[in-house]
Every structure is written in structure tokens, then in C-alpha cells.
Amino acid sequence: MPSVAVTRPLPEAGLADLRAAYPVEIYDPAVRGDAGEDQLIALAQDAEALIPTVADAISERVLAASSHLRIVAQFGVGTDNIDLEAARAHGIIVTNTPGVLTDATADFAFALLLAVARHLRSADAFVREGSFQRWETMLLMGMELRGKVLGIVGFGRIGQAVARRALGFGMKVIYHNRRRANPTAERVLGARYVSLEALLEQSDVVSLHCALNEDSYHLIDAAAFRRMKPSALLINTARGPVVDEAALVQALEAGQLAGAGLDVFEQEPAVHPGLLRHPGVVLAPHLGSATVEARTAMARMASEAILAAFNGADPIPYRVV
């Protein structure tokens, strides 16, 4: 009977159908430590299906050593952690989980934006430390969102969901994408297409929602920060390496940028020390899709793809390779 290997615990409700049909082995990094290449090979080498996450490097070496592997069902949308060319070469199907984490991630992007704009981290610490003695007229004054320009980099499902939320806050939306969105989406969302340079120069908030690839690596670098308003905020719920973290720290310390809300990091889980100490930065441990609803649906979609592959279905749902 085919077996399934999973690189970390997932919501059991999403795995129920898969468990009912096939043996499932789950690797728990909290117990066994983070899985490097050798651990991933040991986990996957006898399995016919693998469910990894964006934190797992599914390299050519891992795929080559897993001679029984038929499908890699990514628990997530991005597949930059998987060597897709190697998967093609080895005849291994790759799927992902699009759509179901859109609202969760868009919500979280706005949560970060509000937290940074209204100094919630500092406000919480102020109260917990016992510093709240009286109501103050000049204490921790932040940015009001109404009338501000939100620049969205990457105008796919999540970027457009963020634009919909921005409308409710009375923000003006501009966006940059590799391809311009259709006119209906622009009209409904009140979004205007601009160059990346114009977006950086005009935005009060820059929110990143692009995939990680050769073109987007360090897309937001020192030159980008020099174009941004000193009062601007940066929000990243996309991928850490889209931002040059060292350049971000320099921009914050030099006053070229007012603040940042980050859910992802360049060398995740490591975080640049300059971000840890800066009061204008709000940090989260990659929680964009972390709702019960989204994570359960993601596990269910990965299971659905595996069941389809094992049953010889054509097409395979959510297939990338």
C-alpha cells in the first residue's frame, strides 16, 4: 500500500480522508529537530507521496533519493522551496494549495499594517510595563489610513484581497504586477497600475504579495528604500528574500522609512538583529495563513491531490508540475 510522509504536524481534520485510505507518517520537528536534507531523505525515501511546507527544502538530492515518490503535495501556495525542474526530470507530480489562504493572508497583512501604523507593539508594552498613568494627548500618535496611498506589489489573489480591504479603510490603491490586471478588476477595486518606481515614490504603505523568483529576489533593496517616503511603511507577507533585510535595517535606522510589519524573513527563522531592536517594526513568525479554516483547507487540498494521484485521476487537482 502506498504511504504518505508529512514534514510536520497538520490539522487532523484536513488529513482525515487520507489517513482513512493510506498510512501517513508525520515528522514532528518539535520532537526530532528541524529536518535538513538527510532527515527529509530518510522520511521520504520509502514514501510515494510527500507533503512538505515552504520551510522544507525539497532539493534535487531529496527527490533523487526518493525513488518511490510519485507526488509532492505542497502545503502552501509558493513552490520556491521545491526544485521544480528536478521534479519534472524525475517524473514527480507537484501540487500546491491556492485560493484557500487568500483571505487569511490578506487579513494578516492588514493586521500588521494597523499594528505598525498605530504603534500597537509599543502601546502594549507601555501598558504592561506600568507606564500608563494618565491619558496623554501626544502619546504614540500614529498614521490614519483614510486617504493614504497603498501600493501593492503583486496583484494576484492575495494582492487583490488586500485591495478590497483597503477600500473599506478609504485608502487609494495603486499596484505593480508583471502583467496588468483586467480592467474590471481595476475598476471594482479602484486600483491603478503604475511602474514599480512610481509605486515606491507615491505610496504611504507598500505591501508585498509577489512570488519569490529570480526577478523578485531583493526587489526591495537599498535603491528602492531611497525612493520611498520617509513616512512610509513596508508590509511583507510574501517571501522574506523579496526584501534585502540589511538594507531595510539601514533605511529604518537612517530615517528613510518609518516602520515595517514583517511576517517572513530573508534567512527564516533567523531575523536580522536590527529588526529585533527597532521600535517601529512589528514581527510575526510566518502566520499569514494561520487560521483554523485556512490551514485545515490546505491540508484537505494536499490530501485531495494525493488521493487523486494514487487513484490515477487525470487531471490532478492543484497541479503545478
C-alpha positions, 0 to 999 in steps of 0.5 A: 500500500502506498504511504504518505510522509508529512514534514510536520504536524497538520490539522487532523481534520484536513488529513482525515480522508487520507489517513482513512485510505493510506498510512501517513507518517508525520515528522514532528520537528518539535520532537526530532529537530528541524529536518535538513536534507538527510532527515527529509531523505530518510522520511521520504525515501520509502514514501510515494507521496510527500507533503512538505511546507515552504520551510522544507527544502525539497532539493534535487538530492531529496527527490533523487533519493526518493525513488518511490515518490510519485507526488509532492503535495505542497502545503502552501501556495509558493513552490520556491522551496521545491526544485521544480525542474528536478521534479519534472526530470524525475517524473514527480507530480507537484501540487500546491494549495491556492485560493484557500489562504487568500483571505487569511493572508490578506487579513494578516497583512492588514493586521500588521499594517494597523499594528505598525501604523498605530504603534500597537507593539509599543502601546502594549508594552507601555501598558504592561510595563506600568507606564500608563498613568494618565491619558496623554494627548501626544502619546504614540500618535500614529498614521490614519489610513483614510486617504493614504496611498497603498501600493501593492506589489503583486496583484494576484489573489492575495494582492487583490484581497488586500485591495478590497480591504483597503477600500473599506479603510478609504485608502487609494490603491495603486499596484505593480504586477508583471502583467496588468490586471483586467480592467474590471478588476481595476475598476471594482477595486479602484486600483491603478497600475503604475511602474514599480518606481512610481509605486515606491515614490507615491505610496504611504504603505507598500505591501508585498504579495509577489512570488519569490523568483529570480526577478523578485529576489531583493526587489526591495533593496537599498535603491528602492528604500531611497525612493520611498517616503520617509513616512512610509511603511513596508508590509511583507507577507510574501517571501522574506528574500523579496526584501534585502533585510540589511538594507531595510535595517539601514533605511529604518535606522537612517530615517528613510522609512518609518516602520515595517510589519514583517511576517517572513524573513530573508534567512527564516527563522533567523531575523536580522538583529536590527529588526529585533531592536527597532521600535517601529517594526512589528514581527510575526513568525510566518502566520499569514495563513494561520487560521483554523479554516485556512490551514485545515483547507490546505491540508484537505487540498494536499490530501485531495491531490494525493488521493487523486494521484494514487487513484490515477485521476487525470487531471490532478487537482492543484497541479503545478508540475 
